[in-house]
């Protein structure tokens, strides 16, 4: 991959004549162009308003519609409780994934389920919730909450994906990184496109490579406006300038000055890799060169040390509970295996953990004994004939991983972290995939960011994509992200998304 050098400079003279592509026929409402964070905040605020509005109507019906400020103040703890319950349920059903929110069927299904569960859980919390005296009031509460949230999500999916709500972006660099970004934004099918609903509209590329100038990338023109970068961005009513250059040291001084001027004028300036992280929750290792600090934090802070201690404490407490659950489940697994595939209850396998050290990982046996007769490691397939009848159910629900609570207690694993890989696969992947060993900077986990955001992978290509999710976790690990992964793991298990 060659170095893509782009030289752009801004002149003090404004653009005096704007080309036709620079003046699209559109309603200019910059204040309505929503950022990713603003879209998620809008979804949450309206969701919470509708849920609490449903409760308010039910309470008003309970009091014969005699509503006063004193009553609302006395009921305030109920509204706060309902909002917190809704937030947990919404995270559980991934209601604030913008790609899902932009798809009417996905959004209505997930938000309706979240609203239904939130209302039911809320009505069962003692001492913190109002005693709705009749089934009619409860049904009124449920109907208004579920119907209101579902209707709002339909409106959002139809209205807020329109162009006048999208952020207009100018991409600097039409090389590999820029084309990769355009392909992700433009070409994937609507339902499968993770960029869908994020609200980005590419208006132009800027490059000084003669081979690129005048071409179209996914329907977006590549321009040679080297002398008027800032003025061009203003003429195109751009909200964000995206720097899509593989190696950041290739930025010339004049380009640096132009980008700084854009930022000075209030335009957002970001890199392609930072945008990828923000929108997809992945680190695009293919476009980072050798920028190690873009992947792994280079030093520990006091916050990192507190997080590590708090996470270890949570690991031990939850693992103790998990071992008790495993003991009960083991009775049924042992009985099922004895009937369908006699052999050991547990399966031990070498995996690579933190610091690249190998350890023996424990699982419920899900394959026939001696599944790897020649001793060589092979990927498991979806319809792998080696899997036992009981093992197939265990793998699809991922319950075969639960004995790893013992590994958590021993300090070899954590509840949340990148899944540990076999040494044979690790050695091969580390030679071909950039930054692969960076995932060993943290303890491996029973569940991880890649497991809740990507399908069950069984190939080297899948491992490369999962690595991007793993590195995002390594870079952004926090108690909130751990909680989010924990909540998302449950529906993954219930939907039988494993092999």
Buried (B, 14 or more C-beta within 10 A) or exposed (E): EEEBBBBBBBEEEEBEEEEEEBEEEEEEEEEEBBBBEEBBEBBBEBBBEBBBBBBBBBBEBBEEEEBEEEEEEEBEEBBEBBBBBBBBBBBBBBBBBBBBBBBBEBBBBBBBBBBBBBBBBBBEEEEEBBEBEEEEBBEBBBEBBBBBBBEBBBEBBEEBBEEBBBBBBBBBBBBBBBBBBBEBBBEBEEEEBBBBBBBBBBBBBBBBBEEBBEEEBBEBBBBBBBBBBBBBBBBBBBBBBBBBBBBEEBBBEBBEBBBEBBEEEEBBBBBBBBBBBEBBBBBBBBBBBEBEEBBBEEEEEEEEEEBBEEBBEBBEEBBEEBBEEBEEBBEEBBEBBEEEBEEEEBBEBEBBBBEEEBBEBBBBBBBBEEBEEEEEEBBBEEEBEBBBEBBBBBBBBBBBBBBBBBBBBEBBBBBBBBBBBBBBBBEBBBEEBBBBBBBBBBBBBBBBBBBBBBBBBBEEEBBBBBBBBBBBBBBBBEEEBBBBBBBBBEBBBEEEBBB
